[in-house]
Amino acid sequence: MKPNDDDEHLIETLFRNGTITVVGVVLSFSLGFLTQWASNPIPWRLTDLPTLVVIAIGIVFQLRSLALLLQTSSLKKVVYDKASRLFLNGVIITGAGVFLAILIDTFRLLMER
């Protein structure tokens, strides 16, 4: 039996608004890292492409999460939980990309010596 819209669990608006703030701040840091990395003095190579793809995928997950949270339907717990999972997955994927970028840059610097 499918629950009616009246039976759905809702979250508090204030709680959702705080989550939107957190998602926006973390997303801006992710985009800032990508911008900073793009202006890195170490020349880009083809080996940087997988790292760029990983970071971009993580950012897309974060953007999708923000888009879901900005909809009024995100007050429904099911939608809110989906957006939260997308955001956490996006942060993990972006973090893995950042770690990979740092690892590759460190390896290149060591190889130049």
Beta strands, then each sheet from edge to edge (+ up, - down):
end
